[in-house]
C-alpha cells in the first residue's frame, strides 16, 4: 500500500493517525504544494491528497480511506459495531468536517482577507468551546474508546497555535485535558511529520 499525503494538511494527518493506530506498514509519499507526482496525476482525477493505493484500488477521499482501513484492518476497531452507534460516529465526522475543517481551510487559505480570517478564528474558537461538555463527558469524544472521530478532531487541536487560536480559562479545561491525553498516545506521536512537530515547538 502507498499513501500520497501532505506533510501539513489536516485531511492527510487524520489518515496517518488511523494508520499509526492500526500499526499498518505503508509507504508514505509526501506531496507538498502544487508539484504533484506524475503517477498521482494519473490515478486520481481530482489530483488531491490524501490518496491511498492498495493493489488495484485507488481511494482519494480521506473519510473513505479511513473507513476502508478500519474495515480492512479490523483491530483495533475505530468504529462501533452496532448500526445506531456507527451512524452517530458518521454524523460526528460530518459535523467535524463541516463545522471545523471548513473553518480551518478559511484560516489557512493563502492571501485570505484579514477580517475574514479573524472572523473564522473566532468561529472556530467559539465552536470548540461550545463543545467542551462533550469533551468532558467521556474519555474520548462521544466514546470510551478511541475512534475515527478522535482521529479527525486531534489534527485540528494540534494546529491551534499556528491557526492563531488559544483555549484559555476554565471553560476550555476539558478540551485541554483531552488534548494532553490524545497527544501523549503512541499513535498520535507516530503520525506526526517533521513539519507538524514544528507546529508546537
N, C-alpha and C positions, 0 to 999 in steps of 0.2 A: 504494500500500500504506500501511496505517496500523497502528502498533503501540501498543496501550494497555499501559503499563508503569509499575511502581512505580519511583520515583527512588532507592530504597534497598534493595529486595529482591534476594536472590541470583538467583532464577529470572529476573527481568527483566534483571538485569545480564548474565547469560551470553548472553541473546538479543541484547542490544545489542552485545556483543563480536563475535558472528557477523556482525551487520550491518556493523560497522566493518571487520572483517577482509575482508569481501567488497566493501566500498565501495558498499553499497546505499543509494541515496537513498530515504528513507521519512519519513512524518510520524509523529512520536512524541508521543503524548498521555500526559502524566504523570498518573498516578492515585495519589493519596496518601491513605491511610486508608480509611475505610469510605464516604466520599462518592463513589460511583461515578457516572460519566456515564450518562444515561438510555439512550443508544444502546448502551453496553456491556452494560447490564442486558438489553436486548432481544436481543442477538446471542449472548450467552454464558450458557448455562443455569447455569453454576457461579459466575457473577459474579466471576471471578478474573482476575488478571493474571499473566503477560503474555497478551494476546490479539492475534493477528495477523489483519488483514482484507486480503485480496488479491482484489479484484473481488468475486465472489460467494462466495469461500471464507473461512470463519472457522475459525481454529485457536486452541485455548486450553490447550494443554499445552506447556511450554517445550521439552521434548525433541522433540516432534513439530514444533514451529515451527523449531527449529534444523536438523533433518534436512530439512525441506521447503526451507528457504532454501539449504541446501547442494546440494540437487538442482536447484532452480530456477535458481540462480546458481552454476554448477559451478566457477568459477575465483575464487580458488584452492580446490582441493578440501580439505575438512576431515574427510573420511572416506576410508579406504583403498579401493582398487579391488577387491581380492580378498575373497571371502566370509569366509574364515577371519579375516583381519585386521579386517574390519568387525565380526565377531562379538566379537572381543577388545575393540574400542573400545566396543561396546554393553555388554559386561559391565563394563568400567571405568566407564562412565557410570552403570550401575545401582549399582555399589558406592559411587561418589561420592555419589549421591543417598541411598542407604540409610544409609551409614556417616557421612557428613559433613553433608549437608543436613538430615537429621532432627535431628542434634545442634545445629546452628546454630539451627534452629527452636525447640528447647527453651530455648536460652540467650536468644533474643530474645523469647520469649513474655511479654507483659505480665503483671505480677503473679505471676510464677513463684516457686516455693519456693526460697529461697536455697541450701539444701543440694542440691537437685536441680540447680540452675544450676551450682553449684560442681562437682558430680559430672560434669555434661555438659561443662564446660570441661576437666576432667581427661581425660575420654574422648576428646574431640577432639584435645587436645594429644598424647596418647599414640598415637592412631591416625595422626596426621600424622608424628610422629617414627618410628613403626614403618615408614613408607613411604619413609624417607629414601634407602634404597638404590635405589629405583625412580626417585626424582628425580635421582639421581646417574648413572644408567645411560645416559641419552641426553639430547640437547639439550632435548627436550620430554618430556612424560610418556608413557612407553612408545613414543616415536616420535622420528624425526629431523625431523619436520615438525609444525607447529602443527596441532592437531586440535580436534574438539568436546570432547575430554576436557580440554584446556588451557583452553578457553573456560568449562568448568564448574568447574574447580579454582581458577582465579585469583580469581574473586569471593570465595571463602571465605578465601583467603590475604590478600586486600586488607582484609578485615574483622577480621582477628585483633586489632588494637588495641582496637576497640570491643567485641569479644567477650570481652576481658579475658584474651587468651592471648598468651604470649611464647614464642618459639622461640629459646632461647639455647644456647650450648655447641657443641662440635664436631659432635655428632650431628645438629644442625639445619643445619649449614653447607650441605649440598646443597640443602635447601629454600630457604634464604635466597638462594642463588645463582640458583635457578630463579625466585624472586620478582623479584629485580632484573632478570633477563633479560626476563620477561614484562611487568612493569610499565613497562619502558622502551619497549615497542613502540608504534608509532603507533596501531594498532587498539585497544590497551588504553586508552591515554590518551584517545582519541576516544570511547570507550564510557562514560567516567565522567560522571555527572551532578554538578552542583554539590554536592549533599548527599553524594555518595560521595567527592568530593575532600576534603571536610572531615573524613572519617573518619581521614585520615592527616596532618592539619595540626597 
